[in-house]
Amino acid sequence: MTELRQLAGFAVKFRLEQAPEEVVKAAKYCVLDSIGSALGAVRYEEIPELCRELRQWCAAPARRTASVWGQGFSLDVFQALLLNGMMGHALELDDVHTGSKSHVGAVVVETAWTLAEALGESGGRLLEAVITGYEVMARVGMAMDVVSNRKRGWHGTGIIGTFGAAAAAGHLLGLNEDQMVSALGMAGTQSSGLWAFLEEGATCKKLHPARAAVNGLTAAVLAKGGMTGPERILDARDGGLYRAVADSFDMKILVNGLGTSYEILKIDKKPYPCCRTTHHAIDGALMLRDRADLEQVERILVETYEVGVLQCGSQGYPSSAVEAKFSIPYTVAAALVRGNVSLAEFAPEVIGDPLIQSLANRVQVTADPLFTGRYPDRWGCRVRLIDKDGSELAVQVDDMSGSVAKPLTEEQEKRKFEGLAGEGIGAERSRKLEAAILKIETEECIPRI
């Protein structure tokens, strides 16, 4: 039996009563985090216009419809999922699975909730789909060399997200094992997502998890209808996904501990609305801020892992929020000057702050063997502020805030949701939705958002 078939069998057979209590609880908070991150983007940048445009093309009556979150209308399930998926990733506040270097929630929660609503499924079935999708997506990512995948220019979330979405959707659609194998095979042949957006600060990165969600759902629906997909989609000698997108892979990782060790317990939650690779440097800057005299700082060194330098170490000063969210120099400078990195720190007037720009231009980001060797299992850095007189303040961040080692508290997670969802749908509705999510396993059907 192939590893992919074993993974498919898990996705088909998994039931909520099999999961330890901590796994069910983790799933509910992952749902809370993902939906909150999406609702915070209801009026963000081009999201409202995207919703209006797509509605013109896709508003014809359909048998299966679902809510476009926070927008006050429904579309056919595929187009609703596309928009919900884009909202889920738009603010860069969605969760991170470090071992697979991916944003699982923006794909899996959006797929599971949107489809469960359209099918009239219960909250318990939703959680089954969420846990299944997290497990499949994370394992597919962990089994390949994510460093080489990133160096080749692929966005891992788009590459592996199709598998998580197909597993979650296939579970809700009641696929049998052969159908689930085919769904995963067709998911892999639709994998996509490239880092070229960052070359010019384009806003299309949020399309990657959204398209992964829709492609995974498509794969599950086609499998239910009888189309077959390749069981060797990952490791085929000619055209296997892993050979195409990474330097190496280990198929055993797909199934090691399957059903006993749950990856949903290893999810980071973001405290800052920017690329996760900037977060350790932000933490370090905030730790040093009260001890620093910014007028005396001559240069700032951030020593981190090699992929961090590639992804967020650009020395060019950002001209847009997209570029700023992927800039360690900018986020460190903003943290030092303003004492916080929130959505406000990515407003045009803040990016244009001369003091932040002056400080960011003094930041140098370099690779350090210690952090490179730990990555992707552990994401960290060392921040050094060097004054004009040669004196130095330094701090090493081995575990970022919001990580599994330094998790957000339940109260912090709830405040994050309430702040974001309140912006999107109002305080009263967000409180009711929060209460429903935290007892979702008792709900007979999924609330419309």
N, C-alpha and C positions, 0 to 999 in steps of 0.2 A: 504494500500500500504506500503510495507516495505521501510525502509530507503535506502537499497541498490538499490531498483528499482527507487526511486526518484533520487538517484545519477546517475543511468544509464540514466534516462530520460534527465537529464541535459546534460550529455555527448553527447547524440544523437542530442538534439535540439539546443545546443548552436551555435550562429552565431556571427561573429566578430562585427557586427553592434550593438549588445546588450551591448558590453563591453564599459565602460568609457574610455576616451582617455588615462588616466593614466595607465589603465590596459594594453592596447595595447602597450604603450611605455615600460612598465615594462617587457612585454613579449619579446620585441625585445632585450632589454638589457640582459635578461636571456639567450636568444639564443646566443648573443655575448659572454657572459661569459662562457657558456658551450662549445661552439665550440673553443674559444680561449684556454680554459683549455685542451681540447683534442689535438689541434694542437701543443701545447707546448710539448706533449709527443710523437710526431711522431718518434723521435729517442731515447726515454728514456728507459733505462734498457733493458728489454727483449722484448719490443714492436716490433722492426723490425723483430726479429727472430720468434715471434708469428705470425706475418703477413706472413712471408715466409712459415712457416710450414702449416698454415691453407690454404694458397693459393694452396698448393699441393693437398689438399684433396677436395677443394670446387670450383675449377676454371672451372669446366665443364659448357658449355653454359646453361643459365637459362633464362626463360621468363622475370623474374623480377630481375634486378641487380641494385646495388647501389655502389657508391664510397666508398672505404676504405680511410678515410680522410688522405690526405697528402702523401699517399703511391704510387699513380700513377697507380692504377689498381682497378677494380671492381670485386665484388663477388655476388653470390646470396644474396638477401636482408637479410636473416637470419644471414649469416656468416659475411657480411659487418657490420651489426648491432652489432654483438658480439664484433668485433674488435673496432668499433667506441665507443662502450660503455666502453670497457676497457681503451681506451685512455682518455676518458672523466674523469675518476676517478684516473688515474695513478699518477698525480702530487700532489694530495690532494689540488687542487686549485678550485675545483668545488663548486657550491653554496650550501647553507644550509638553510633548513626550521627548525627553532628552535622548534616550537611547536610540530612537528612530529619527531624531532631528525633524520632528513634524508637529503640526497643529492638528491633533486628532479631533478635538471637539467641534471645530468649525465645519468638519466634514460629517462626522458620525451623528452628533446630536441633531444637526439640522436635517439630515436625511431621516433619522428615526422619528423625530417629532413631526415633520411635515407629512411623511407617509402614514404614520399612525393616526394623525388627524384625518387624513383623507379616507382611511379605511375604517374609521370609527373604533380603533383598538383601545384597549385599556391601558392604564398607567403601568401596570405590571409588565405587559407585553412591550411597552416602550422601553422600560429599563432592561429587559432581556436583550432587545435589539441594540441598545447603547453599549452594554457590557460586551456583547458579541462583537460589535463593530470596533470598539477600542482594542480588544484582544487581537483581532485579525490584522487590523491596520498597523498596530505597533509591532507585531511580530514580523510582518512582511518587511517593515523598515529595518528592524534590528538585524535581520538575517543578511543584509547587504552592508558593504563598507560605505557608510554614509559620508565619510570624509571625501573619498574619491568621487562619489556621486555629486557632492556639492562643488568640488573642484572642476568637474566637467560642465558646470553651469546649470544643472538640473535643480528645480525646486522640489525637494523631497515630498512635501505635502501633496503636490499634484501627482507625483509619481505613484505613491503608495495609497493615496486617499481613495482611489477607485475601489480598492479591495475592501476597505472598511465600510464604505457605503454599500457595496454589493452584499457584504455579509449582513449588515443591519437590515437592508431592504429585503434580502432573500429570506431572512428569519421571519420578518413580518408577513411576507407573501406565502410562507409555508412551503418553501422549496424542499424537495427531498435531496439526498446526498449527491446524486448524479447531477441534478439541476444546480445545486450550489457549486459543485466543481466547475460546471460550465459558466456560471455567473462570475466566478473568480477569474476564470480564463479570459472571458470577454472583458472583465474589468481591466485586467493587465494590458490588453491590447489597445485600450483607450487611454493609457496613462500619458500625462503631459504636464508641462509647467517649466518655464525657463526663467533664469535670473536676469535676462536682458532688460527687464523693466527698470532696473536700478541705474542703467547706463545714462538715462536721461530723466529719471524721476517720474516715469509713467505710473499711472494709478491702477494698472490692471492686475497687480499681484492677487487681489481678492478674487479674481476670476478663477485662480487655480483650485482652491478648495471647493468653490461653487461648481465648477465644471467636473471635478472629481466626484462630487455628490451626485450630480445629474447622470454622469456616465456610469456610476455604480448602480444607480437605480435602473437605468436603461438595461444594463447587463442582467440584472435580476429579472426584470420583466420579460426580456427576450428569452432567458433560460426557462422561465415558466411557460412560455409559448412554444418551446421546443428547439430553439437554436442551441447549438453546442459550442463550447469554448475549449481551448487546449488545456489539458491537465498539466502539461509541462510548460505552461506560460512563463514560469520564473526561470527554469534552468535548461530549457531546450538548447541543444548545441547550436542550432541555427535560428536565431531570432528570439531566444529567451530574454526576458526583460532584464534580469540581473546582469547578463553578459553585455547588454546594450548600454546600461546606465552606471555600472560600477566596476571597479577593478577586481573585486573579489566578493564572495558570498559563502554562506554556510547554511545549507538547507535544514540542518538539525535544529537551528535556533527557532524555526517555525513551530516546533512541537515540544521543545524542552519545557517540562513543567506545565504543559497545557492542561487547563482545568483545575490546577492546584495553585499556581502562581499567577496572579492577575496583574496585568500591566496598568490597569486603571488605577491601581494604588500607587503608581509611580509617575503621576502627572503634576507638572509645575503649573501654578496659577500666577498670572502676571500682575504685578502691582503698578507697572509703568506702561503707558500706551505706545510702545515702540518695540523694535526688534529685540528678542530675548537676549541676543548676543551683546547688547549694550547694557543689560541690567546689572551685571557684576561691577562694571565700571561706574555706573550711577551709584550703586550702593557704596562703593569705595569713596567716591567724591563726597557723598553726603556724610560719611563717617569723618572725613577730614575737614569739612567745611568750617566748623566752629573753631578749629585750631589754626586756620590759614588766614594770612593777610594777602588777599588777592592782588593788591597793588605791588607786593614784593615778589610774586611768583614769576619766575623767568621762563620756566618750561614745565610741562607736565608729561610724564611718561606713563603709558598704560601698556603693561606687558601681559599678553594673553595667548590664547591658542591660535594656531596658524589660520584656521578657517575664520576666526574672528577678525583677523587682520584683513583677509580677503573680503569679507562680507561687510564689515562696518568700520574699517580703519582708514577710509578715504581722507586725504588731507584737504580736499576741496571743500570750501565752505558751502553748506546747503543753500539752495535757492527755493526750496519748497518743503512742505511738511513731509512728503515721502522721503526725500533725501535726508532730512533731519532725523527721521525715525530710524534710519540705518547708518547713523554717524556717531561713533564713539566720541570723537572730538566735540561735536555739538552737544550731545547729551551730558557729557561730563561738565562742559562749561556751563550749560544751563543749570545743572544741579548745584554747582558751586556758587553761581550768581544768585539764583532764585530760591534755593533750598528745597526744591521740589521738581519732579518731572511728571506733569499731568498733561491732559489734553491742552490746557492753556499754554503750555510751553512750546506748542507747535503752531501757534497762531503766527501769521505773517509779521506782526509788529514785534513779537518776541524774537523770532528768527533774525529780524533786522536790528536787534539791540547791539549797539557798537561794543559794549563791554563783553557780551557773550561772544561776539565775533572775534574780538581781540584775544580773548582767553582760548577760544577753540583753535585759533591759529598757532597757539603755543603747545598744542597737544600732539604728541607723537605716539603712534600705536605700533608695537613690535611683537613678534612672536617669541615666546619663551618655551623652552623644551619641557619644563614642568607641566605647564597648562596644556601644551599640545599633546603630551603623552597621556594625560588624563581624559582628554576629549574623545568621544562624546559622553562618556559616563559621568563626567564631572566638569561643569563649565565654571571657570574662574579667571581671576586676573590679579595683578598687583598694580596699584595706583601710587605714583610718586610725584609729589609737588616739590620742585626744586626752586629755591629762592635765589635772588640776585647775589646774595652773599655766600651761596654754596650750601646753605643749610637745607635740610630735607625733611619732609613729612611723608610717611609711607604707610600703606595698609594693604594687606593681602586678603582677598575675598575668595575663599574656597567654595562657599555655597551661597548662592544668591537668595535674596528674600523671595518667598513664594515657591522655593524649591521643595523637594521632598524632605531634604534635611532641615530646611527652615520654612515650614509651611505657613501660609496665611491661617489665622485663626478662623473659626466658624463665623465669628462676629465680623471679621474683616471681609470675608467672602460675602456675607449678607449685605454689608454696607456698600461693597463694590456693585453688587447687583442692584440695590435700591437706587444708588446714584445714577447708574447707567439706564436702567429700565425706566426710572422716573422721568428722565429726559425724553425718552421715546414714547411712552404711553401714559405718563402722569403718575403721580405718587400713589393714588388710591388703587388704580389698576395694577400697578407694579407690586404693591403689598399683597393683593389677592393672588396674583400669579406666583409670587414667592412662596406663599403658604401652600398653594396647590402643588408646586414642584417638590417641596420638602416632604409631602405626604403622597407623592404621585402614585406610589404602588397601590394606594387605596382608591384611586379614581377609576370610574368605570369607562370614561372616555377622556380624550386629551382636550384640554381647554383651547379655544381659539384665541390667538394673540392679536 
